[in-house]
Amino acid sequence: MAFAIDEINRNSNLLPNVTLGYSLYDNCGALVIGFSAALSMASGQEESFLFDKNCSGNPPVLGIVGDSYSTFTIAASIVLGLYKLPMSDLVQSGAACLAYTEVLPWGTDLSELRRIVGVMKKSTARVVIVFAHEIHTMNVLEEVVKQNVTGLQWMASEAWAASTVLQTPKFMPYLGGTLGIAIRRGEIPGLRDFLLRTRPDCDHNSSSANNMLVHYLEKVNFTTSFGDQVSFDENGDALPIYDVMNWVWLPDGRTKVRTVGVVKELASSDSMKCTSCPEDFWSNPQRNNCVPKKTEFLSYHEPLGICLTTASLLGAVICAVVLGIFIYHRNTPMVRANNSELSFLLLLSLELCFLCSLLFIGRPQLWTCQVRHAAFGISFVLCVSCILVKTMVVLAVFKASKPGGGAILKWFGAAQQRGTVLVLTSIQAAICIAWLVSSSPVPNKNMKYHNDKIVYECVVGSTVGFAVLLGYIGLLAILSFMLAFLARNLPDNFNEARLITFSMLIFCAVWVAFVPAYVNSPGKYADAVEVFAILASGFGLLVALFGPKCFIILLRPERNTKKAIMGRGTTKTEK
């Protein structure tokens, strides 16, 4: 800086009739010393100087050139702004559109460094820009090596862009190809001789007011003797010229730092300015405007949503038709022999299962997020409870047909069946209420999957609540399957146990496959997987339990008689 001021004073074309002066302070690498010196200069409390017979006293301070450490300069400039005193920092920076920002710990906080590197590892961003001293950069790189985070393109600030300390065999497998922004280097004619003859005494003079300095800086525009153009922006900051450095890791293990380009900012350009778009917006392809982000959810208007909606409504219609058939033929032996009241309740619960799947389609709202899982959980528990009680009744009737077994039927009357179904369903209702009260599912705008897209989804709130809901359904389904499996070899007139075994096998297979598919499906596809599981298990139960019965009722009415039903069992026994 001293050499630059001396050159300006020697060149009559730059500042005619004006001589610049300066005071140099050594902050000894400590913020408090540099901060104290800056305040002393701004307040006029520094040592008095005698210029000549016309000027004496403290020299007017027009501006302060900051420390090479931006941290120190920023701290001082905040206070110096109160004095309307311009302060120039050697580090120029522009805004950027970033996936994440982290502040490096001043010391070696290992837990914080692990967390920061973990963020880098999980992020989809592959470019890492580090504005830090080489010491702090080294701390981060030590953790990068430990976690073996590869495939990143590193961008170095001028503080470590040419640091040889980091160019080691340990770090270069990760830093190979690093691009750095370095302060412009070049051969400055006369600098060496100036440094050799420099003495610690300086001359001072000025003839301008502090608050006019920025105004005059805006008008400065000249070309140096080695071809670089010098000018200032509206804030009085020198428009920077940086060298772009590339770290090349050679086959023999050495590292070569090459200058591969130059970055210049022009006064009439905003080429280094990047304005971040609002949260719900994204930049257009030309990168000159913000446009609304696309939204994604399982919609009624897309092919996937249309297919699932159609299947849901079809299942509901089929349930209604089967229910109508059973009501119309409710007095026939086929319907009466299969516990008509539980059959009607089972069909009603299947109807609700098909309809509740519609809550998973469409843009998530607060009420749909809260109701969808509760409706699904209660409907399926009602369904499986009916199947469980039907299975228990089949076993009880078979045992009652044996000598001395009549007493067991008193425990499986109509009232007891209804009560068992009610109790089992009430437990699931209590689970859903506790879940909704403690940590209710809510709609969420997820922006982690895609940068240019907003994924609308329902956050389950409590993962434990969702797991308990599914676990209770699974428990009842497994219990039903086990009882039906034990009763599968009963005589033909009790053969509904075989249908229950097959239906529960389908049900369990669907929901066992659902869990990993749901966990690994992002956004709307998680909802699609859950709807598919509801529909697949619903159709499986409907076809397995009611398909054979409807076949006999509609197409084989001669077999829908008490004699035919009882005769199948007799015939098989006689064989």
N, C-alpha and C positions, 0 to 999 in steps of 0.2 A: 504493500500500500504506500509506504514511504517513497519507493521508487516511482510509483505511478503519479503521485502528487508532484514529485520533483520534475518528472517529464512534462506534466501539464503546465507547471510554472515556466518551464523553458520554452514551451511552444506558444508563441504569441498569437497563433491562429485559433487556439482553443478558448482561452479566457483572457482576452486583451484587457490590460489595465487592472487585472485582479490577480492577487497572489494568495494561494491556499496555504493554510498552516495545519498542524495536527499535533496531538499529544498521544503518546503511546503508553498503554498500561498493560502490565503483565498480571493476568488473573491467577497464575500459578495452578491452573487446572481446577480452580475451586469456584463454585457459583457465587458464594458470598463475597469473595474479593472482587470479582468482575462486576457484581451487582452494586457493590459499594462505590466502585470507581465511576460507574455510569451515573449514579445518583449525585455524586460529588460534582461531576462535570455539568449535569443538568441544573443543579441548584446554585452553581457559581461558587462553591466552597473549596475548589481546588486551589493549589498554590498560585499566588499572584505572579504575574510576569510583567516586565518592563520592555516595551517594544522599541520605542525611540522617544524623542523629545515631545512628540505629539500624541502618542498612544501609551497608556499605562493601565495597569490593573488586569483583571481577569479577561481573557479573550472570549469574545462571543462564540458560543458553540452552535454551529449550524446543523450538525448531524453527527451520529455515532455509527461507526462500522462495527457490527456485532462480532461476537466470538465465532470461531469455526464450528462450535457445538451449537446446534439449533436449540437444544434444551435451555442453555444459558441465555441465548439471545432472546428467545420468546419470553422468558421470565422478566428480563430487563425491559423489553419493548412495551410490555403491558403497562408498566409504571411510567415509562418515558412518554407514552402517548398523552398523559395528563399535562405534560409540558409542551405539547405540540411540537415535540422534537423528533424529527424523522430518524429511523434506525434501519440500516441496511444489513441484511443477513446474507452471508455468502451462499446459503443453501436456498435454492428456489424450488418450490413444489407446486404441483397442480392437483386439482381434485381428480378423483378416479372413481369408476364404478366397480365396487369391490364386493366379493362374495362374503368376506368376513374381515374384521380388523381386530387385532390383538395388541396389547401393550406388553412388551417384554419386561420381565422383572429386572430390577437394577442389580440384584445379586444373583446367586445360584439357587433359586427356589425350585427344587427338583419337581415338586408336585405341580407347580404352575407351568413349568416347562413341559411336563408330560401332558398336561391338559391342552396346552397350545398346539403341540405337535399332533395330539389326537384330533384336534379340530382340522388341522391341515390334512391329516390322513383320511378323514371321513368326507371332506368337502369334494365336490365335483370339480372345483377350480384346480387347474394344473399349473398355474403361474403364481409364484410367490414373490412378492415385492417386500424387501426388508430394508427399512430405514433405521439403521442402528450402527453403533460403533462395532468394530471388529470383535471386541471382547464379548459383547452381548450376542453378536451373531454366532460366535463360537459356541456359546452355551446352548443355543438352539440347535446347532448342528450336531453337538454331542448327543442330544436326545433323538435327533433325526436318524443318526447312525444306530442308536440302540433299538429304535422301533423299525429300522430298515424301511424308511419311507422313500421310495424311489419314484422315478417318472415325473419329477417336478422340474419346471423351468424356473430357475432362480433369477431374480432381478436385483442387482446390488445398487445401493445408494453410493454417493461419492465417498462415504466414510470407509467403505471396505471394497470398493470396486477394483482396487489394485493391490489389495492386501496380500502379501506373500505368506503371512501367518496361516491363512486358511488354505493355501495351495499345497496341501499335503496329500500323500497317498491315502490317508484315512478319510479325508473329506472329498477328494476329487471324483470318486465314483458317483457321488451325489451332486457335486457342483460342476461337473463337466458340461460345457455349453452355457455357463452362466453369462448373462449380459449385464454389464454395469454402466451406470451413468457417472462419468468422472468429470471433474473440473477440467476445462480446456487446458491442454498442455502445449507448449511450444517454446522455441528459442526466442527469448526477449533480448534484443540487442541492448547492450549497455548495463544490464542488470548485475552481471558478475562484478564489473568494475565499481558499480555503485555500492554493492554490499561490502566490498573490500575497503572502501574509504568512509563508510558510514560511522558516525560518532553519535553518542547518546544525547547530543544537544540539538534542539530543533528551533526553527523560526516559526512565528505565528503571525497571522494577520487575516483579516476578513472584513468585508464591507457589505454584508447582506443580513437581513433579518431572518430569524429561524423559520417563520411561517411562510417565507417566500421561496425557500429552497426548492421545495417540491415543484412549485410553479416553473422555476427556471430549468429544473432537471428534465421536465417534459420536452423542452425545446432542444436538448442536447442530442446531436446526431453527427457522428464522425467516424472515419475509418482509421484504424491504427496502422502503424508502419508495416505490420506483418499481415495486413489484409482483413482483420476482423472488424465488423461494424459495431459501434457502441451507441446505444440509445437507451432511454428510460421510459417506463410506462406511466400511466396517470397517477400511480401511487408512489412514484419516485424510485421504483425498483429497477435495477439494471436488467435489461432483457438478456436472459442467459444464453450461453453457448456451451454445450456439453459434448464431450467425446463419448461415443458408445464403445465400450470395451467388451471383448468376447474372450472367455476363458477356454482355451483349447487344451485338452488332456492328450498329450502325445503318447504314442505306443511305448516309448522308452520310460514312461513314468513321469517325465518332466511336464511342467505346465507353461504354456505360452499365452501371454495376454496381448491380444491384437486390437488395434483400433479399427473398427469396421464401419464407423459412420459418425455423423455429427448431428446433434439436435439443436435447432435454432428456433427461437420464438420471435416472430415479427410483431412490430408494434400494431399493425392493422389487422392482426389475426388472433383468433381465439383457439389456435391449433392445439394448445396444451390444456385447454379448459374442457372439463367433462362434467356436465350437470347430471346428477343422479335423478332418475325419474321417481315420481311418487310410488308408494308401495303397490298400488293396483295397476301401474302402468309399466310399459317396456319400450325400449327404443325401436324405432322403425328400421327397416333394412338399410336406409341411408344414414342412420345414426345421427339424424339432425332434428328429431322430434319424438315426443313421447306419445305412445298410443296405448289404449286400454289393453290389458293382457286378456288372452283368451281364457274362458272359463271351462272347466271340465267337471262333469258329474254324470251319473247314470241317468240319461234323459229318456223321456217317452218318445222322443222324435228320432233317435238314432236307431240303427238296425238292431243292436244288441238289446236296447231297452224295449223296442217294439216286440221282439221275439219273446222276451221274458214276460212282458205284460200279456201278450196273447196266450202264453202257456198258463199264466196265473188265472186268467179269466176262464180259459178252457177247463182247467181243473175245478174251478168253482162251479161251473155249469154242470160238469159231469157229476160232481157231488150232489148238486141239487136234483139232477135227474135220478140218480140212484136212490136218494132219499125219498123222492116221489114214488119210485117203484116199490120200495119197502113199505111205505105208508099204505099204498094201494093194495099190496098183497100182505098186509100185516097179520091177517088171520090164517094165512097158509102155514103148513107145517115147517117149511124151510125157514121162514122168518121167525116163527115162534120158537123153533128148536135152537136158534142161535141167539137167544136173549135179545129180544127186539128192542127193549128200552135202552140197553147199552149200545146196540147197533145204531139206533137213532142218534144217541149222544155222540158216538164215535164219528158218524157222518157229519154232524154239526161241527165238531172240532176240526175235522179235515177241511170243511168249508172255510172256517176261520183261518186255518194255516195257509190256504191258497190266497185268501184275500189279504192277509197281513204282509205277504211278500210285496204287495204293491207299495207299501210304505217305504221300501228300500229304493224305489225308483222315483226320479224327479229331484229337483234341487233341494238339498237338506235344509230343513227349518227346525226351529227349536222343538216344536210339538212332535214332528215326525221323528226326530232323533230320540226323544224321550219315549215315544209310544212304540216304535218299531220293535225293539228288542223285548219289551215287556209283553206286547201282544204275541210275538213269536214264541216266547218262553211259556206263557200261560196256555196258549193254544196247543202246543205240542205236549205239554204235561197232561192236559185234559185228554188228549188223544191217547197217549201211552198209558195213562191211568185206566182208561176204559179197556184197553187191550189187556193190561195186567189183571184187572178184575175178571174179565172174560176167561182168561187162562185159569185163574184160581177157581172159578165156577166150574169149568170143564173138569178139573181134577177132583173137585168136591163131589160132583154128580157121579163120576166114575167110582169113587170110593163108596158113595152112598148106595150104589147098586150092588155092592157086595154084602154078604150077611153081616149084620151088626153095625153097618155103617150109616144107618139112616139119621143118627143124631147129628152128624156133621153138617147136614143141610141147614140146620137152624142158624148157623153162623154165616150163611151166604144167602139170606133172603133179599128181597128187592130193596128194603130199607138199608140193610148193611152194605149192599153194593153201591147204592147212591152215596151213602155216608163215606165209604172208603175213597171213592172218586173225589168227593168234595174236600176231604182232608188232604189228600195228596196234591190236589190243585191249589189249595189254600197255602200250602207250604211254598210253592213256587210264587204265588202272589206276594207273600211276605218277603221273599228274596228280592223280587222286583221293586217293591216299595222301599225296602232298605237301601237298595242300590240307587234309586232315583233321589232319595232324600240325602244320602251321604255324598254321592258324587255322580250327579246326573249327566248323561250323555248330552253333548252340545254340538252345534254345527261349528265347523272350523274351516278357515281358508288356508290351505296348505300350499306354501310356495317353495318347498324344499325339493319336490320331485322335478319341477321344471322352472327355469328362470323366466320364461316368457308365457307361463300358463299358471292360472290359479285353479287348484283342485279343491272343489267343495266336498267336504266329507263330514261324517259324524264321528267325533271322538268319543269313545265308549266311556270316558270318565274314569271309572274304576275297572281296571283289568281283572281284579279279584272278583268283583260283582258279576262281570260277564262270564268268568270261568266257573263260578258257582252255579250260575243259571244253566250253562251247558252241561256241567257235571251232574246236576240233579236230573236233567233229562236223560243223560247217558246211564245213570244209575238205574232209573226205572226201566229203560229199554233193555239193559243187560239182565235185570231180574225177570222181565217178561220173557226174554229169549230163553233163559235157563229153565223156567217153569214149563214153557211150551215145548222145549226140547225133551224134557222128562215125560211129557204127555203125548209125544208124537206117535207112539205105537199103540195108543188106545184103539178100541174097536171103531169101525167106520162111522157109527152113529155119533161118535164124539170127535170126528176128524177135524174139527175147526182148529185144534191145536197144531196140526200140520201147517195149516195156512198161516197161523200166527208165527210159528217158527220161521217160515220162509220170509214173511213180511218183516220180522224183527231183524233177520239176517241182512236184508236189504237196507233197513233203516240204520243199523249200526255201521255197515260198510260205508254208507254215504257220509255219515258224520265223522267217522275216523279219518276219511280222506279230506274232509272239509278243513280240519284244523291247520295242517301245514299249508294247504292251498290258500287259506284266508290270510295267514300270517305273512306269506310271501307275495301277496297280490297288492299292488299300490293303488291308491285312489279309488276310482269308480269300479275297478276290477274286483276289489274286496267286496263291495256291495253285490256285484254280479255273482261272485262265488257263493255268497250267502243265500241269495235268491235261488240260485241253481240247486243248492243243497236242500232248501225248503221244498222246492218243486219236485226234485228227484225222490226225496223220502216220502212226500205226500202222494205222488203217483204210485210209488212202490206199495205203500199201505193200501191205497184205494183199489189197485188192481189185484194184489195178492189176497186181500180179505174179502172183497165184494165181487170180483170178477167171476169166480166159479158159481157163486150163489145167483147172480143175475143171469148167468148162462142157463141154469136149471129153471129159474122162475120164468124167463122169457122164451127160451128155445126148447126146454125139456119139461113141459108142465106135467107130463105123466110121472116124472120122478119127484114132483113136489107134493107128495102125499105121505101121510104118516106111515102107511104100510111100506112104501118104497124106502123111506129113510130107515125105519126099523129093520126092514128086510135085508139091507146091505150088511148090517152088523151080524144078523143071524146067519146069513149065507156064509160069511167069512169064518164065523165060529165053527160051523158044521164042517168046513173043509179041514 
